[in-house]
């Protein structure tokens, strides 16, 4: 178990990638605080799955775009588990976005995407920072996206938000490094999740441009997150790891 006795927060943990990350972190020995904004039924299911597998988990409802709620999330984690070692900033607005030319994107939708996808990661990081600073160690993993490297028609706000995440990660790596806190990004390609199925027919996704010639699954990403959350990556910070079957390369 590479994360034995570590404590991890996973935002957006009710389903999809967040649930996959929470389950794998628990499998590696971490105690997990699973967080979501509104999908509490599925969040309870995530925690049940962890406990049924012999892991340790609790849950917390929070909107990561709200500073008070992210502070409460961090405080509740410390109260429950005694510390915070790992933060996975997975929560994002993706499900339900309609593809539109940039000049037709509703400005309220633009603001919501930026608030959750970028400000949310910023606030969650700021909320856990005092605890990680005090213990002199921490691992933060942000979720970017392959679309930052390739663009995506009709998704200007989502692509811009993922570019913001990469920029934020690089900026914070400089500030967090002196406190022995590493912060990195994982950038998935198009992945077969509930949210993706709501956007498109995943069975028709063109894998001909993917060297590994198949659609990405949530479990394809968990190894990268575990690596960045573990001591094996203690001298890696400010980086973005593309996990997309080779579709984009940098």
C-alpha positions in Angstrom: 0.0 0.0 0.0 1.7 3.2 -1.2 -0.5 5.5 0.7 -0.9 3.8 4.0 -2.0 6.2 6.8 -2.3 9.1 4.4 -5.4 11.3 4.3 -6.9 12.4 1.0 -9.7 14.8 -0.1 -11.3 14.1 -3.5 -13.7 16.7 -4.8 -16.3 15.7 -7.3 -16.2 12.2 -5.9 -19.8 11.2 -6.4 -19.2 9.4 -9.6 -17.1 9.2 -12.7 -13.4 10.0 -12.4 -13.8 11.3 -8.8 -15.2 8.0 -7.6 -12.5 6.1 -9.4 -9.8 8.2 -7.8 -11.4 7.9 -4.3 -11.7 4.1 -4.6 -8.1 3.7 -5.8 -6.7 6.0 -3.1 -8.5 3.9 -0.5 -7.2 0.7 -2.1 -3.7 2.1 -1.7 -4.3 2.7 2.1 -5.5 6.3 2.2 -8.4 7.5 4.3 -10.6 9.4 2.0 -12.9 12.4 2.4 -15.2 12.3 -0.5 -16.8 15.6 -1.5 -19.5 16.8 -3.8 -21.7 19.9 -4.3 -25.1 18.3 -4.8 -25.1 14.6 -5.8 -25.3 13.2 -2.3 -26.9 9.9 -3.2 -24.0 8.9 -5.4 -21.5 10.3 -2.9 -23.0 8.0 -0.2 -22.5 5.2 -2.8 -18.8 6.1 -3.3 -18.3 5.9 0.5 -20.2 2.6 0.7 -18.0 1.1 -2.0 -14.9 2.1 -0.2 -16.0 0.8 3.2 -17.3 -2.5 1.6 -13.8 -3.0 0.2 -12.3 -2.6 3.7 -11.2 1.1 3.3 -11.8 4.1 5.4 -13.9 7.0 4.1 -16.2 9.9 5.1 -18.2 12.4 3.1 -18.7 16.1 3.0 -21.0 18.4 1.0 -19.4 21.5 -0.4 -19.4 23.9 -3.3 -15.7 24.3 -4.1 -16.5 27.8 -5.6 -17.5 28.9 -2.1 -14.6 29.9 0.2 -16.4 29.3 3.4 -17.4 25.8 2.3 -13.9 24.8 1.2 -12.6 26.0 4.6 -15.2 23.9 6.3 -14.3 20.9 4.1 -10.7 21.1 5.2 -11.5 21.6 8.8 -14.0 18.6 8.8 -11.3 16.4 7.2 -8.8 17.3 9.9 -11.4 16.8 12.6 -12.3 13.4 11.2 -8.9 12.1 10.2 -6.4 14.3 12.0 -4.6 15.7 8.9 -4.6 16.3 5.2 -1.9 14.8 3.0 -3.5 14.7 -0.5 -5.9 16.9 -2.3 -7.4 15.8 -5.7 -9.1 18.8 -7.3 -11.4 16.8 -9.6 -14.7 18.8 -9.3 -15.5 20.6 -12.5 -18.4 21.7 -14.7 -18.5 19.4 -17.7 -21.7 17.4 -17.7 -24.5 19.3 -19.3 -22.4 21.8 -21.3 -23.7 22.3 -24.8 -21.3 22.9 -27.6 -21.8 26.4 -29.0 -19.6 28.8 -31.0 -17.8 31.1 -28.6 -19.9 34.1 -29.5 -23.1 32.2 -28.5 -21.8 31.0 -25.1 -24.1 32.2 -22.3 -22.0 34.5 -20.0 -23.5 33.1 -16.9 -22.4 29.6 -18.1 -18.9 31.0 -18.8 -18.8 32.4 -15.2 -20.0 29.1 -13.7 -17.4 27.1 -15.6 -14.6 29.4 -14.4 -15.9 29.6 -10.9 -16.0 25.8 -10.4 -13.2 24.6 -12.6 -10.5 27.3 -11.8 -11.6 29.2 -8.7 -12.7 25.9 -7.1 -9.3 24.4 -7.4 -7.7 27.7 -6.1 -10.0 27.8 -3.1 -9.7 24.1 -2.2 -5.9 24.4 -2.4 -6.0 27.6 -0.2 -8.2 25.8 2.3 -5.8 22.8 2.8 -2.6 24.8 2.6 -2.4 25.8 6.3 -2.5 22.1 7.3 0.0 20.9 4.7 2.3 23.8 5.6 2.2 23.0 9.3 3.2 19.4 8.7 5.7 20.3 6.0 4.3 17.9 3.4 1.5 17.7 0.9 0.5 16.5 -2.6 -2.1 18.3 -4.7 -3.3 16.9 -8.0 -5.3 19.0 -10.4 -7.4 17.8 -13.3 -6.6 19.5 -16.6 -7.6 18.0 -20.0 -6.2 17.0 -23.3 -8.3 19.8 -24.8 -5.8 22.3 -23.5 -3.3 20.9 -26.0 -5.7 20.3 -28.9 -8.6 22.8 -28.6 -12.2 21.7 -28.9 -14.9 23.3 -31.1 -17.7 24.9 -29.1 -16.1 24.4 -25.7 -14.2 27.7 -25.4 -15.0 28.2 -21.8 -14.1 24.6 -20.8 -10.9 24.6 -22.7 -9.9 28.0 -21.2 -10.7 26.8 -17.7 -8.3 23.8 -18.2 -5.7 26.1 -19.5 -6.3 28.1 -16.3 -5.7 25.0 -14.2 -2.3 24.4 -15.8 -1.3 28.0 -15.3 -2.5 27.9 -11.7 -0.6 24.7 -11.1 2.6 26.2 -12.4 2.2 29.4 -10.3 1.4 27.5 -7.1 4.3 25.1 -7.6 6.6 28.1 -7.1 4.8 29.2 -4.0 4.2 25.8 -2.4 7.6 24.3 -3.1 9.4 25.9 -0.2 6.8 24.2 2.1 7.5 20.7 0.6 4.1 20.7 -1.1 4.0 19.3 -4.6 1.3 20.3 -7.0 0.8 18.7 -10.5 -1.8 18.1 -13.2 -3.2 15.0 -14.8 -4.7 15.7 -18.2 -7.2 13.0 -19.4 -8.4 12.6 -22.9 -12.0 11.9 -23.7 -13.0 9.3 -21.1 -16.0 7.0 -20.9 -17.8 8.4 -17.9 -21.4 9.3 -17.1 -20.7 12.9 -17.9 -19.1 12.0 -21.3 -22.1 9.8 -22.2 -24.3 12.8 -21.6 -22.4 14.8 -24.1 -21.9 12.3 -26.9 -22.4 8.7 -28.0 -19.1 7.3 -26.7 -19.4 4.2 -28.8 -18.9 6.4 -31.9 -15.8 8.2 -30.6 -13.1 8.1 -33.3 -10.1 6.3 -31.8 -8.1 6.3 -35.1 -6.1 9.3 -33.9 -5.3 7.5 -30.6 -2.2 5.4 -30.9 -3.5 2.9 -28.4 -6.7 2.6 -30.5 -9.3 2.6 -27.8 -11.5 4.9 -25.6 -10.1 5.9 -22.3 -11.6 4.5 -19.1 -11.5 6.0 -15.6 -9.2 3.3 -14.4 -6.6 4.4 -17.0 -6.1 7.6 -15.0 -5.9 6.3 -11.4 -2.3 5.1 -11.7 -1.1 8.6 -12.6 -3.0 10.1 -9.7 -1.6 7.5 -7.3 1.9 8.2 -8.5 1.6 11.9 -8.0 0.0 11.4 -4.6 2.7 9.1 -3.4 6.3 9.6 -2.2 7.5 8.3 -5.5 6.9 11.7 -7.0 8.4 13.8 -4.2 10.7 15.7 -6.6 8.0 16.4 -9.2 6.0 19.6 -9.1 4.4 22.1 -11.6 4.1 19.4 -14.2 1.2 18.2 -16.4 1.0 14.5 -17.2 -1.1 13.7 -20.3 -2.9 10.4 -20.0 -4.8 10.0 -23.2 -3.4 7.0 -25.1 -1.0 9.2 -27.0 -3.6 11.3 -28.8 -1.8 14.5 -27.9 2.0 14.6 -27.2 4.1 17.3 -25.6 
